[in-house]
Amino acid sequence: PGDAAADLPAGGGDLKVTVDEVPPAGAVISGQATFSDGNSVMWFMDQMGRFGMRGPTPGYQPPAADIPVFQRELDTILSVRGF
């Protein structure tokens, strides 16, 4: 959290995806996503290419309509950064 290298527009809705300048230990890239319901999650990809998210509360599920937009944004972010 905190250091956002890029604020990328979601292209619809109120979804906002950011990328951390320095990912936490164990991650090769990370950032935050704020969904249309106002909740934020930390997202990350580890050295093995596994993706994970940490939500605001256990069991949090983003709004279903936000998921395809979020996936497209992550795809773009990872592609631009060579992953």
KAMOKA-V168226 format. One record per pair of residues at least 12 apart in sequence whose C-alpha atoms are under 6 Angstrom apart, sorted by sequence separation. I is the first residue (numbers start at 1). J is the second residue. D is the distance in Angstrom with one decimal. If there is no record, write none. Layout:
<<I,J,D> <I,J,D>>
This chain:
<<6,18,5.5> <19,31,4.1> <31,43,5.4> <42,54,5.1> <6,19,5.6> <18,31,5.2> <30,43,5.5> <41,54,5.5> <4,18,5.7> <5,19,5.5> <18,32,5.2> <30,44,4.0> <41,55,4.4> <4,19,5.2> <5,20,5.6> <17,32,5.8> <29,44,5.7> <4,20,4.6> <5,21,5.0> <17,33,4.4> <29,45,5.6> <3,20,5.2> <4,21,5.8> <16,33,5.5> <28,45,6.0> <3,21,5.6> <16,34,5.1> <27,45,5.5> <28,46,5.5> <15,34,5.6> <27,46,4.2> <28,47,5.9> <15,35,4.6> <26,46,5.8> <15,36,5.4> <14,36,4.7>>
